[in-house]
Amino acid sequence: MKKNELKQQVAAAIQACLDKKAEEVSILEMEKGSGAFTDYFVLCSGTNPRQVQAIADEVELRLKTAGVRPAHVEGYKQGEWVLVDYVDFVVHVFSEKARKFYDLERLWKTATRLEPSELKAKAKSKAAPKKKITPRKLTITTRRKKA
């Protein structure tokens, strides 16, 4: 998969989380030699099991409309930690308690932390440069009435 396409998918997942009012959204870009099985982790929290499930549902729905389906989903019924695996990136939706307990940010402390806005900017920066539009002079002509 192209790096830009991957970043667009991750950005779509992040936007889905934000649209469902996920808290503490963070992105970990995994280092190549770290032994990580994926390129990105998207982590966020919900305030209760229903919200955790709703966030996971929205991520799946948003990416499904883009033609991407998860390879695996785990923990949905419990609503404490839902893992949505897209192979090249994994979305982790936690309850507040589970997120503190597992503390994936500490376990993967060698990963580069990104803000959602950084990922969107990086994904867009690879796109073709926009053409500069120069304004044209507008000439207004008026007709005079003949007397």
N, C-alpha and C positions, 0 to 999 in steps of 0.2 A: 504494500500500500504506500502511496506517496505521502511524504511527511506533511504536506499542506492539507491533504484530504483528511489525514488522521487528526490534525489540529482542529479542523473544522468540525469533525465529529465530537471531539472532546469539548469544544466550545458549545456545541449544541446540547451536550449532556449537562454542562455547567448551567446553561441558560434554563434548562428544564428544572434543575434543582432550585435555582433562584426564583423561578416562576411559582414554585410550590412553597416558597418562603423557607427554604432550607437555611440553617444557621451555620456559621463558621465554615464556609466553603473554602477548601484549599486544594491545590494541585501539586502533586509531587512528580517531577520529571526524573525518572529512574536513570541511574548511571549505567552505562553499557557493561562495565565489569563488576557490577554489584551482585550479580546472581539473580537479579530480578527477572521475572518471567514475562514482563510487560513493559511498555514504554512510559505509561502514565498511571498514576492513581488519582482519582477524584474522590475527595472525602468531604462529607457534609453531615450535619446532624438534624434530626427532627425532634420535636418536643414530646411526641407520644407515638405509640405503635401505628396508629392510623395515618399520621403524617409521614412517618418513615415509609410506609407502604405506598402512600400517594406520591411521594417523591420518586421512588423506584418505578412506579407505574408511568409517571410522566417522562422519565428518562427513556424507558423502553418505547413508549408511544412516539416520542419525538424522533428517536433514531430509526424506528420502524418506518416512519414516513419518509425517511431519507434512504430507505432500503437496507438498513443495517439491523441485524438481529443479534441478540446476545448468544454467546456460546454456552453460557451457563448462568443460572440464577440460584442463589442459595440464601436461606434464612428468611424468606418472605413471610411465611406463616407466623413466625415468632414476632417479627417487627422490631427486633432489637438491633440487628446488624444485617442488612440486606446487601449482598454482594452481587453485582451485575457485571459479568465478565464478557468483555468484547474482544478478548485476546490481546489486541494492541494497547488497550487501556481497560482499567477496572474501576467501576464506580462503587464506592463504599458508602452506604447510607446508614448512619448509626443513631441509636438513641443517645442522649447525652451521657447516661451512665456507662453504656458500652464503649463509647468513644474514649472516655477517660480511662476505663479499665484496660483496653487493648492498646491505646496510645500508639497508633501506627506511625505518626510523625516522629516519635522517638525511636521506634524500631528501624525506620528507614531514614535516619538522620543524615545520611550521606547524599540523599536525593536533593535535587534542586527544588526549592519551594517557589512556586509561581503564583501570582495573583490572577484571578479570572481575566482581568483587563489585559495583562501581559500576554496571555495565550492568544487572545483575540487579536492583539496588535501584531504578534509574531505571525499568526496565520495570514493576516492581511498583507503583511510586508512582503511576502513572497509573490503576491499577485502582480500582474503587469502594471507598470506605472500608468497613472491616469494622464490623459492628454490635457495639456494646459489649454484652457479655453480663453481666447482673447476676445474682448468685447468688440463688436463692430460699431462703427459710427452709424447713427441713425439720422438720416436726412429727412426732414419734414418739408414737404412742399405744400404751399397753399395756393389755391386758385382764387383769383380776384373776380368778382362779378363785373360783367361788362355793363357800362352805364348806358 
